[in-house]
C-alpha cells in the first residue's frame, strides 16, 4: 500500500471557517495500477494518479503550501495516516517525513512535517 492522495484543510479555530485547502493525487511507484477494490473504495481513477506527481514532487508542493501557515498544526484521526506517510517518505527518500505526536484525551494524532536536513536550524 502507498499514498495516492494527500488532502488537507486549513481552518480558522476561532470562526471554524475554511481558510485554504490542499489536495493532490500521487502517482504510485510500487503498485502503479490501482486495483478495482481501491478504485471503488476511494473513487480515485487510474487517470487521476497517472497524471499526478510523485510523492517527492507532491511533498515539495505541500511543503511550500504549509509555509503560509507557520502556526498551524496538522491533525488526523488515528495514527495510520502518519505511519503511512512516513513509510512512503522513507521509500521515496523524501526529506519531508511525518512525525506523529499523540494528543491526549481525544484519540487524535497531530502530525507535523519537518525537513530532517534543516531541523538543526530550528
N, C-alpha and C positions, 0 to 999 in steps of 0.2 A: 504494500500500500504506500502511496505517496500523495502529497498535497496536490490538488488540481485546481483549487480556488482559494484565494485569500480575500476576505472582506472585513471591513471594519467601519464603524460609525463613530463619529466624534459627537458627544452630547454635552451640552452646557448643563452642569449639575444643578444650577440654580433654577433654570427655566424648564429643564428637561427637553429643550428644543434640539433638533439635529442641526449641528453646525457644519458638518462636512461628511463625506463618505469616500471610501476607497474600495474598489472591487477589481480584481484581476483574476483571469484564469491563468493556470500554469501548465505548460507543456510537459507532460510526464516523460521521464527519461528511462525508468526501469521497465514500466509496462505502458508503452506509448499508445496502445489500443485499449480504449475503455471497454469494459465488459457490459453486457446487457444489463446485469444487475446494477452496476454503477450508474449507467445512464438513466435507468428507471428510478433509482433512489434519489439521485441528485438533479435530474432534468438537465444535466450538462451534456451537450452533444459533442461528438468527436471533432466536428469542425471548430468548436469553441476552443478546445485545447490544442488542436493542430496549428491554429493561427496565433497561439499565445506565446508569451516569452518564457524563458527558462526560469527555474527557481531563483537563480542568481540575478537575472535581469529584473524579475518582479521584486526580489528582495531589495535591490537598489532603488527601485521606484518607491517602495514602501518606506525605505529609509529616508528618502527625500521628502516624502509626504509627512512623516511624523516629525520632521524638524520644525514644521509650522506649529506644532503643539508640544512645546518642551515640558509643560507641567502636566501633561495627560498621562493617565495610566491605561494600560491595555488589559482587558479582563475577558475571560471566557468561563463558561460553566464547566467545571471539572478540569482535569489536567491532561486529557487526551490530546487536545489541540496543541498545547505547548510541547508535549513529548513528540508528537508527530513533526512539528516544525523543527525541533532540534535534530531529530533523525534526518530530516530532509536537508537541513543546513550542513550537517556532517557529511552526508553523501555527496552534496554538491560542492563541498569545500568552500562554502559561502561564509564570508566574515560576519554576516548577520546571524546570530544564534538566539534562540529563545531561552529565557530563564524563567522558571516557574516559581512563584512565591505564594504560599497559601495565605488566604485571608480568613482568619478565624471567624467562626460563627455562621457563615452564610453559604459554605460549600463552593464558593467561587475560587478561581485561581487567577491571580494577577500575573500577566506576562509582560515583560518589557524586552524590547530588542536592544541589544548592545553590540557594539563593534568590539570584538575581543582585541583587535590590534590597537585600538585607541583608548581602551579602558583605563590605562595608566594616566591619561591626561585629565581624567575627570575627578 
